[in-house]
């Protein structure tokens, strides 16, 4: 799974994968591993030499740079999500958000970070069903992960330029909603909308939520659901067709999102509301 700034890999180590991994080709890329499960013991190797041997708790974190030609020896079954952030992508992010470049990302091996672990777990269902992960959702999570890493683990220096605070202007709010509503499939990136408004992506997300109460992705889900409710009430179109027209990956994805927001399945909601509409028609 990959966004403009960051790539994510879901790694499951079973009995057949135990042992020493291959040495990574050297490149200036930060590898951030978020441990989904605990492990009693694991070795970390750098440039052919073991540099660490310890266990890791669930929700713990490790950060390395692939220029160190990292390897790992897995002794027990294990599950992790690895985020890969190139130096150039990190520099671009910090520049946009008002910071000079981050010289390093680092943390004590095995530090527990519940906030990052919770954010990471939002991605797990989409590794199994990638068709349900819109580019906007992936972009949003990638930005949130990068911002968290920079804020907590980055060696950075604030620049003279500060980030604007507060909500969006009415004009910007209207424009963002227009662009979101014009692409219900969510293929447009947050970067495209931010560029249109002349602000950074991170500021767009924060300011839009402060103004509307929703992130752009959450607002888009509500917009899709509103359109679906209108179509369910007014037409006899199959639910699977409505799901696709409203930007959902398939009927299963539509049903899951619709039920979470409306507290009823599309079929039940249609039956209730079409019945009410018929009863309200005067003789």
N, C-alpha and C positions, 0 to 999 in steps of 0.2 A: 504494500500500500504506500503510495507516494504522493506528496503535495509539492508545491513549488519550493519550500524551504527544507523539507525533512522527509525521510523515508522511514517506514516502520516494517519490521519483520517479526512475525510470530514464530518462535522457535520452541519446538517440543522435542526433548531428548528422551528417547526410550531406550530399552536394553540394547538394541542394535546400534545405537549411536554413541554408546559410552566409549571413552578413550580420549586421546589427544586429537584435537581438530587440526586442520591444515593451517599453516601460517598465512595471515592475511597479507595481500600485496600492500606495500607502504603507500599511503596517501594521507594528506592532511584533512582527515575527517574524524569528527568526534563520534564515538560509539557509546551510547547511553543504554545500559541494560536495566530494565525494571523487572525484578524477579516476581513472577506471579505465584510461584510456590517456593517453599523453603528447600534447602539442600544441606545435608550434614557436612559435606566437604567438597571443595572444588579448587582446582589449581588454575592460576593465571600465569601465562608465560609471555615474555617480551623478548623478541629477537633471539629466540632459541634458549632462553634462560628462565627458570621458574622464579617469579617475583612475589608470589602470594599463594598461600594455601590456607583456606578457611571455609567455614560454612556461611550460608546466607539465609536470613529470615524472609518470610513472605513480605512483599511490599518494600523490599530493600533495593538499593541502587548501587550501581558501579558506573564509572565513567573512565574511558580510555581514549587514546588517540591512535588511529590505525597506522600512523607513521611509525609507531613502535612495533609493528609487525606482530600483532597480538595472536595468541593461541589460548585455548582453554582445554583442560583435561576434566571431563565429566566422569564422576565416579558413581553418581546416583541419577535416576530419572529426574527430570527437571523441566520447568516451563518458564519462558521469559519472553518479553517483548523488547526488541532492540531498536532504538532510534538512531539513525545515521544522519549527521548534520555536517555538510562540507564547510570548510572554513569560509569560502566565498559566500555561501548562503547565510552563515552566521554574521558575517560582516555586513551583508546587505540588510539583514533584519535590524541590527543595532543602529545602523545609519538611519534607517527609516524611522526608528523609534526615538531618535535624539541622543544616541550614545556613540562614542568612538568605538573602534573595534574591540571585541573581547579577546584578550590575549590568551585566555585559557578557560576551559571548563574542568572543574575538578571537585571531588568530594571524598570524604573518608570511605573506603570500601565497606559496603554493607550498611551504610546509613539508611535508616527507615524513613521513607517519604510517603506518608499516606495520601497526600494531595495528588502527587504525580501518579501514584498507583491507581487511585480512583479514576483519574483522567484517562489513564492507559486502558483501564477495563472497559471504558465506553467503546473502544475500538474492537474488542474481542469478537463480538457477534459479526462484525463486518469482514473479518478475516475468513470466516466460514461462508458469508454471503456477500461478496464484494459488490455484486450488482446493486445492493441496497445503499451503498455508500456513495452519495453524490460528491462531486468534486468540491462543492462548497463546504460540505460537512468535513471532509478530509482536510481541507485548507484551514478551516476553523480550529480543529483539534491540533493540527500541526503548529499553528500560531500560538495556541495556548500552551502547548508543551515547550516550545522554544522560549516563550516569554518567561515561563516558570524557571527553566534551566538558567537563563541569563540572569534573572533576578536573584536566584538563590545560590548558584554555583559559578557564576561568571566573574572573572576579574575584569572589571570595566570601569571607565571613567566618564561621568556625565559630561556632555558637551554644553556649550553655551546656549544652544537652542533647546528650549523646554517643550514638552508635549502639551498641546492644548487640552484643557480640561473642560468638563461639562458635556451637555448634550449637543445634538446636531441642530443646526439652524432649520427653520421650517422648510426652506428651499431644498436643503440637503436631504431632509427626511423624506420629502415628496419624491425626490429623484431616486433615492435608494429603494423606496417601495416600488416605484415604477419599474426599475431595472429588475428587481426580484420577481415582481408579478409577471414581467414579460418573458421570464425564463423559468417556468414551473419545474422543469427537470433539474434545475440547480446546476447546470453545466457552467454557468458564469462564475468566475473566481472572485473572491472578495477583493483581490488586488485590482481587478478591472473596475469594480464599483468605486473603490477608494480613489483610484486614479481619476475617474470621472469627476469625483467631488474634490479632488486636490488635497486629500488628507491621507494619512498612513492607514494601513489595514488594521493595526491594533487599535488605533484611536477610533476608527469606524465602528468596530465591534463594541467597544466600551461605550461610545457616545450613543450609538443606536439603541443599545440596551437601556441606557439611562433615559433616553427619550421615550421609548416605546414599551419598555419592560421585557423585551425579548432580544435575543441575539438575532442576527440576520437569518441563520438557519432555522431557529425556532419560529420566527415570523413567517418564513417560507412554508414551513410545515402547516401552520394555521391557515395560510392562504390556500394551499392545496386542498386542505380539508374543507374550507368554506366553499370552494368551487365544487368539490365532490358532493357536499350536502345539497347544493343547488341542483346538481344533475340527478342525484338520487331522488329528489322530491319531484322534479319536473318531467323526467324522462323514464322510459322503460329500458334504457340501455343496460346491457349486462355489466355487472360490477367489475368484471375483469377489464372491460373496455374503459370504464370510468377511471379505473386505477391508472391506466396508461396515459389517458388524456390529461389527467391532473398531475402527472409528473412522477408517479410512484414506479418503482422497479417492476412490480407485479402485484397480483391481487393479495398475496400473502403479506407483502410489505405494507400495502394500503390498509389492510384490515388491522394490522398491528398498530400502526400510527393512528388511524381513525379511532380505534377502540380506546387507546390511551388518552386521546384528547377529548373525545365526546362521551366516553363511558358507555358505549353501545357499539356493537358490530355494525358495519354498513347495511347488512341485510335487515337486522332488527330496526335500525333507525329508519330505513326506507319504509318498512311496513308500518311503523308507528306514524310517520309524518305524511305518507301518502293517504293513509286512512283519515287523518285529521283534516287534510286538504279536501277530501271528498265530502266529509261531514260539514265543512264550512261553506260549501257551495249552496246558495239559496235555490229553492224550487222555482 
